[in-house]
Amino acid sequence: MEQLDFPPRQFTVGQEPVPAKSIGYYSSNTRLFSALREALNEKEWEELKESKLGVFLKFYELEFSWASRLVHYMLTFQLDCKKKYELWSLIGVKPVRFSLNEFGEITGLNCEYVKNLEHPLVEVTDEMKAFWELLGVNFERGPSIDDLTTACARCETWSTDDRKRLGYLAIYAGFIEAQRTTTPTRAALARLVMDLEVFEDYPWGRVAFKGLMDSVKKADLTKTSYYLDGFVEVLQVWIYHALPEFAAGYGDPVEADPLAGTPTPPLLAFLGGKGRKHGKEKLQKQTTINTCTVKDYSEMFPLWDDEVEDKKADNIIEAIFSSGWSWNQAHWPDTGTKLWTSVKVEYKKVKTSKRSLCSAPTESEEESPRKKARVSPGQDTLNAEIKVWLTAMASSMVEGLGRCESLLTTQGRMIESLAKKVEDMEKIVGGENYEDKKTEENKDDL
């Protein structure tokens, strides 16, 4: 098999950004779903749970524990994948994929391809306008999480269908879009709720995955804190799904039912857990790894209208489908494509007195070398990175000057050639007069 190139790491080994604060997120909003649970009767709640979008409500009832640090570590292990809707993280020497295939397997949601995914054509009707009035929302936008929370308090007299619409919109706003509570949802998608069957059958898994990936790809992991839109908890479940031995010890698996067995889909198989000490090291020591959801080769590359090509990322799939392929350290150089250094200078308070300020230094103090300031290893890393950058810049400048010199030489030769051609033309046009003129010019020079 020919030599394959793979995506480099995003961050150099040992220089991955340290999580300073918890990742902020908006999904599973407690106020919204507590209000919805109180607003709906038992039958209505159970019907929503058994619908094609019910997995979200079942997940809410798990009271899943978010482990921000764990998710942050996994994101900092990313390879530099150019694709918009796919990421790869490196555990040891094995890559782990998160794409629409993995999302679909974990959630069990409809992830089918449709054209105009986020801009479906929906007929505007009087019934639709009336329902938007019930919600108390401007008709030109979709309801926000806050709008729906407020609506739950006054839906008691609504029709059965309108109350079900309220439940579906809560799932859409609270899990699928999951943005700031005051942010309106997209009206084009929210309006689908007027046809309950169409709404339930829509590929919400694809919508949810796209929104999450848009947010993850834009996130600046080097900041002390950042927020992620969308159904972020699925990233944590993805880690458990990809690393089964790690999940057994740290994911708090849900006990298997004697009759039904392990909960399905995998989204409902774990209760989560807080980040543990030395979690980063434990992740990297995992050896039992589910690299990706394996399907027929033709299905390994989900279709997206605006996907970016990345041959190096595709090469990982090529390698996985190659007989006898084995990953090793040589496939993944330590150096990353993104610079991040955390420089912390330690200061130590020094007690002083009038005597110490006034007294002259002793001979031993004068001869002793000056003590160096205490700096963290991050300072050395930063200095090394600056040195590399300056060296590269100097090299580029030298190359640029060399190209300029070559260009000037070429242009000089062109000018000489042009002058010769002009002289030849003058000979042809002037004939003998030209020779007489040249003779007179030479006499003047003498």
C-alpha positions in Angstrom: 0.0 0.0 0.0 1.3 3.5 -0.9 2.4 5.9 1.9 -0.5 7.8 3.3 -0.4 11.3 4.8 -2.6 12.0 7.8 -3.8 15.2 9.5 -1.3 16.7 12.0 -2.2 17.4 15.6 -3.8 20.7 16.4 -1.7 21.1 19.6 1.8 20.0 20.3 2.0 17.0 22.7 2.3 18.4 26.3 1.1 21.9 25.2 -2.6 21.2 25.0 -4.7 24.1 26.5 -5.4 23.6 30.2 -9.1 23.9 31.1 -9.4 26.9 33.4 -13.2 27.0 33.7 -16.1 24.7 32.8 -17.4 24.8 29.2 -20.6 26.8 29.1 -23.6 25.3 27.4 -27.4 25.8 27.1 -28.9 22.3 26.4 -31.1 20.4 28.8 -32.3 23.7 30.3 -33.7 22.8 33.7 -36.2 25.7 33.9 -37.7 24.9 30.5 -38.1 21.2 30.9 -39.3 21.4 34.5 -42.0 23.9 33.3 -42.9 21.5 30.5 -43.2 18.5 32.7 -45.5 20.4 35.0 -47.6 21.7 32.2 -48.3 18.4 30.5 -50.3 15.6 32.0 -48.8 12.1 32.4 -50.3 10.8 29.2 -49.0 13.8 27.1 -45.5 13.5 28.6 -45.3 9.7 27.9 -46.5 10.2 24.3 -43.7 12.7 23.8 -41.2 10.3 25.3 -42.3 7.5 23.0 -42.2 9.8 19.9 -39.2 9.8 17.5 -37.8 12.8 19.4 -38.5 11.2 22.8 -34.9 10.2 23.3 -34.2 13.8 24.4 -36.8 13.7 27.2 -35.5 10.3 28.3 -32.0 11.8 28.4 -33.3 14.7 30.5 -34.8 12.3 33.0 -31.4 10.6 33.5 -30.1 13.8 35.1 -26.9 13.2 33.3 -23.7 14.7 35.0 -21.7 16.9 32.7 -17.9 16.4 32.7 -16.6 19.6 31.1 -12.9 18.8 31.7 -13.2 15.4 30.0 -14.8 16.9 26.9 -12.2 19.7 26.8 -9.4 17.2 26.9 -10.9 15.2 24.1 -11.2 18.4 22.0 -7.6 19.4 22.6 -6.5 15.9 21.3 -8.0 16.8 17.9 -6.2 16.4 14.6 -6.3 19.4 12.3 -9.2 18.1 10.2 -10.3 20.7 7.6 -13.8 19.2 7.2 -16.7 21.2 8.6 -18.7 18.2 9.8 -16.1 15.8 11.1 -13.5 15.7 13.8 -10.8 13.3 14.7 -9.1 13.1 18.1 -6.0 11.0 18.9 -5.9 8.6 21.8 -2.5 7.2 22.1 -1.7 6.3 18.5 -5.3 5.6 17.5 -7.6 8.1 15.9 -11.2 8.4 17.0 -13.9 9.9 14.7 -16.9 12.0 15.5 -19.1 12.4 12.4 -22.8 12.2 11.5 -22.4 8.4 11.5 -21.3 8.3 15.1 -23.9 10.9 16.2 -26.6 8.9 14.5 -25.5 5.7 16.2 -25.3 7.3 19.6 -28.6 9.1 19.5 -30.7 6.9 17.3 -32.1 10.1 15.6 -33.1 10.5 12.0 -30.0 11.8 10.1 -31.2 11.4 6.5 -30.1 13.8 3.9 -32.6 16.4 2.6 -32.1 19.5 0.4 -32.4 22.9 2.1 -32.1 21.2 5.5 -32.3 24.5 7.4 -34.6 26.3 5.1 -37.6 24.0 4.4 -40.5 25.4 2.5 -43.5 25.8 4.8 -46.9 27.2 3.8 -48.0 30.1 6.0 -51.5 29.6 7.3 -54.0 31.4 9.5 -53.7 28.5 11.9 -49.9 29.0 12.1 -50.3 32.7 12.9 -52.9 31.9 15.6 -50.6 29.5 17.2 -47.7 32.0 17.2 -50.1 34.4 19.0 -50.7 31.8 21.6 -46.9 31.5 22.1 -46.7 35.3 22.4 -43.9 35.4 19.8 -43.3 37.6 16.8 -44.4 35.7 13.7 -41.2 36.5 11.9 -39.0 34.5 14.3 -39.1 31.2 16.2 -39.7 31.0 19.9 -36.7 31.2 22.3 -36.2 29.0 25.4 -37.5 31.8 27.6 -40.6 32.3 25.3 -41.4 28.6 25.6 -40.8 28.5 29.4 -43.3 31.4 29.8 -45.8 29.7 27.5 -45.8 26.5 29.6 -47.3 28.5 32.5 -50.4 29.4 30.4 -51.1 26.4 28.1 -53.6 24.7 30.4 -56.6 25.6 28.1 -54.8 24.9 24.8 -55.9 22.1 22.5 -54.2 18.7 22.7 -52.3 19.3 19.4 -51.2 22.8 20.5 -49.8 21.4 23.8 -48.0 18.7 21.8 -46.6 21.4 19.5 -45.3 23.2 22.6 -43.5 20.0 23.7 -41.9 19.5 20.3 -40.8 23.2 20.2 -39.3 22.8 23.7 -37.2 19.8 22.4 -36.2 21.8 19.3 -35.2 24.9 21.3 -33.8 23.2 24.3 -31.8 20.4 22.8 -31.5 20.7 19.0 -30.6 24.4 18.8 -29.7 24.9 22.5 -28.5 28.5 22.4 -28.7 31.4 24.8 -32.2 31.4 26.5 -33.1 34.7 24.9 -32.0 33.8 21.4 -34.9 33.2 18.9 -34.9 29.8 17.1 -35.1 29.8 13.3 -38.7 30.4 12.2 -38.4 28.2 9.0 -37.7 25.1 11.1 -40.0 26.0 14.0 -43.0 26.4 11.6 -42.7 22.7 10.7 -44.5 22.0 14.0 -47.9 22.9 12.5 -47.8 19.5 10.8 -47.0 17.2 13.7 -46.3 14.1 11.6 -43.9 16.1 9.3 -42.2 17.6 12.3 -41.6 14.2 13.9 -40.3 12.7 10.7 -37.9 15.5 9.9 -34.1 14.6 10.1 -33.6 16.5 13.4 -30.5 14.4 14.1 -28.7 16.0 11.1 -29.9 19.5 12.2 -28.7 18.9 15.7 -25.3 17.5 14.6 -24.7 20.4 12.2 -25.5 23.0 14.8 -23.2 21.3 17.3 -20.3 21.0 14.8 -20.6 24.6 13.7 -20.1 25.6 17.3 -17.3 23.1 18.1 -15.3 24.1 15.0 -15.5 27.8 15.9 -14.6 27.3 19.6 -11.3 28.8 20.8 -10.0 26.1 23.1 -7.1 28.3 24.3 -9.5 30.7 26.1 -10.0 30.4 29.8 -13.7 29.8 29.2 -15.9 29.3 26.2 -19.5 28.3 25.3 -20.8 25.6 23.0 -24.2 25.7 21.3 -26.2 22.6 20.6 -26.5 19.2 22.2 -23.1 19.2 23.8 -23.6 16.3 26.2 -23.4 13.9 23.2 -19.7 14.7 23.0 -19.2 13.2 26.5 -21.3 10.1 25.5 -19.2 9.8 22.4 -16.1 9.5 24.6 -17.7 6.7 26.6 -18.9 5.0 23.4 -15.4 5.2 21.9 -13.5 4.1 25.0 -15.6 1.3 26.7 -13.1 0.5 29.4 -12.8 4.1 30.4 -16.6 4.4 30.3 -16.9 1.4 32.7 -14.9 3.2 35.3 -15.8 6.8 34.8 -19.1 7.0 32.8 -21.4 5.6 35.5 -23.1 3.1 33.2 -26.8 2.5 33.7 -27.5 -1.0 35.0 -28.7 -3.3 32.3 -32.3 -4.5 32.6 -32.6 -8.3 33.1 -35.2 -8.4 30.3 -34.4 -5.4 28.0 -30.6 -5.6 28.4 -28.4 -2.5 28.0 -30.3 0.7 27.4 -30.5 1.8 23.8 -29.6 4.0 22.0 -26.1 4.4 23.7 -27.1 8.0 24.6 -29.2 6.5 27.4 -26.5 4.0 28.6 -24.6 6.4 30.9 -25.3 8.8 33.8 -22.0 10.7 33.2 -19.7 11.9 36.0 -17.5 14.8 37.0 -14.0 15.1 35.6 -11.5 13.0 37.7 -8.0 13.8 38.7 -5.4 12.8 36.1 -8.3 12.3 33.6 -6.1 13.5 30.8 -3.5 10.8 31.4 -6.1 8.1 31.9 -7.6 9.0 28.5 -4.3 8.7 26.7 -3.6 5.3 28.3 -6.7 3.7 26.8 -6.1 0.7 24.5 -9.6 -0.6 23.8 -10.8 1.9 21.3 -13.8 2.1 18.9 -12.2 4.2 16.2 -15.5 4.9 14.3 -18.8 3.6 13.3 -18.0 1.1 10.5 -20.4 0.9 7.6 -20.1 0.0 3.9 -17.3 2.0 2.5 -19.7 4.1 0.4 -21.5 5.1 3.6 -18.4 6.2 5.4 -18.5 9.7 4.0 -21.9 11.4 4.9 -23.2 13.8 2.3 -23.2 17.5 3.0 -23.9 20.3 0.5 -21.1 22.5 1.7 -18.5 20.0 3.1 -14.8 20.9 2.7 -12.6 18.3 1.1 -9.7 16.9 3.2 -7.7 14.1 1.6 -5.6 13.6 4.7 -8.7 13.0 6.8 -10.1 10.6 4.2 -6.8 8.7 4.3 -7.6 7.6 7.9 -10.7 5.8 6.5 -8.6 4.4 3.7 -6.1 3.0 6.3 -8.9 1.5 8.4 -10.3 -0.3 5.4 -6.8 -1.6 4.5 -6.0 -5.2 5.5 -3.4 -5.6 8.2 -3.1 -1.8 8.9 -1.5 -0.9 12.3 -1.2 2.5 13.8 2.1 3.6 15.2 3.7 6.8 16.6 5.4 7.6 13.3 2.0 8.4 11.9 1.5 11.3 14.3 4.4 13.7 14.8 4.3 15.5 18.2 4.3 19.0 16.8 0.9 20.7 16.4 -0.4 23.3 14.0 -1.7 25.7 16.7 0.5 27.7 19.1 -0.6 27.8 22.7 1.6 28.6 25.7 0.6 29.3 29.3 3.3 31.5 30.9 3.1 32.0 34.6 5.8 33.9 36.4 6.0 33.1 40.1 6.5 36.0 42.5 7.8 35.6 46.0 7.2 38.2 48.7 10.5 39.4 50.3 10.5 40.8 53.8 12.6 43.9 54.1 13.7 46.1 57.0 15.4 49.4 57.3 18.6 47.6 58.2 18.6 45.4 55.1 17.8 48.5 52.9 20.7 50.5 54.4 23.4 47.9 54.9 26.0 47.4 52.2 26.3 44.1 50.4 28.9 41.7 51.8 31.8 40.4 49.8 30.2 37.0 49.3 27.0 38.7 48.1 28.9 40.7 45.5 30.7 37.7 44.2 27.6 35.4 44.1 25.9 35.1 40.7 22.6 36.9 40.3 19.7 34.6 40.9 17.4 33.9 37.9 13.7 34.8 38.1 11.6 31.8 38.7 9.5 31.1 35.6 7.3 28.2 34.6 8.3 25.8 31.9 5.8 27.7 29.7 8.3 30.6 29.4 10.9 28.2 27.9 8.3 26.9 25.5 7.4 30.4 24.4 11.0 31.4 23.9 11.6 28.3 21.8 8.5 29.1 19.7 9.6 32.7 19.2 13.1 31.5 18.1 11.6 29.2 15.6 9.3 31.9 14.3 12.1 34.4 13.9 14.3 31.9 12.2 11.5 31.0 9.7 10.9 34.7 9.1 14.6 35.4 8.4 14.7 32.5 6.1 11.7 33.8 4.2 13.3 37.3 3.9 16.5 35.8 2.5 14.5 33.8 0.0 12.6 36.9 -1.0 15.7 39.0 -1.5 17.2 36.2 -3.6 14.1 36.2 -5.8 14.3 40.0 -6.1 17.9 39.8 -7.2 17.1 37.1 -9.8 14.2 39.2 -11.1 16.4 42.4 -11.4 19.1 40.4 -13.3 16.4 39.0 -15.7 14.9 42.5 -16.3 18.4 43.9 -16.9 19.0 41.3 -19.6 15.6 42.1 -21.1 16.5 45.8 -21.3 19.8 45.1 -23.0 18.1 42.9 -25.5 15.5 45.6 -26.2 18.2 48.2 -26.7 19.9 46.0 -29.2 16.7 45.5 -31.1 16.1 49.3 -31.2 19.6 49.8 -32.5 19.0 47.2 -35.2 15.8 48.9 -36.3 17.5 52.3 -36.5 20.1 50.7 -38.8 17.4 49.4 -41.1 15.4 52.7 -41.2 18.4 55.1 -41.3 20.7 53.2 -43.6 24.0 55.2 -44.3 22.7 58.2 -42.4 22.7 56.1 -39.3 26.4 55.1 -39.7 27.3 58.8 -40.3 25.4 59.8 -37.2 27.3 57.1 -35.1 30.6 58.3 -36.5 29.8 61.9 -35.5 28.7 60.8 -31.9 32.0 58.9 -31.5 34.0 62.0 -32.6 32.1 64.1 -30.0 33.0 61.5 -27.3 36.7 61.9 -28.2 
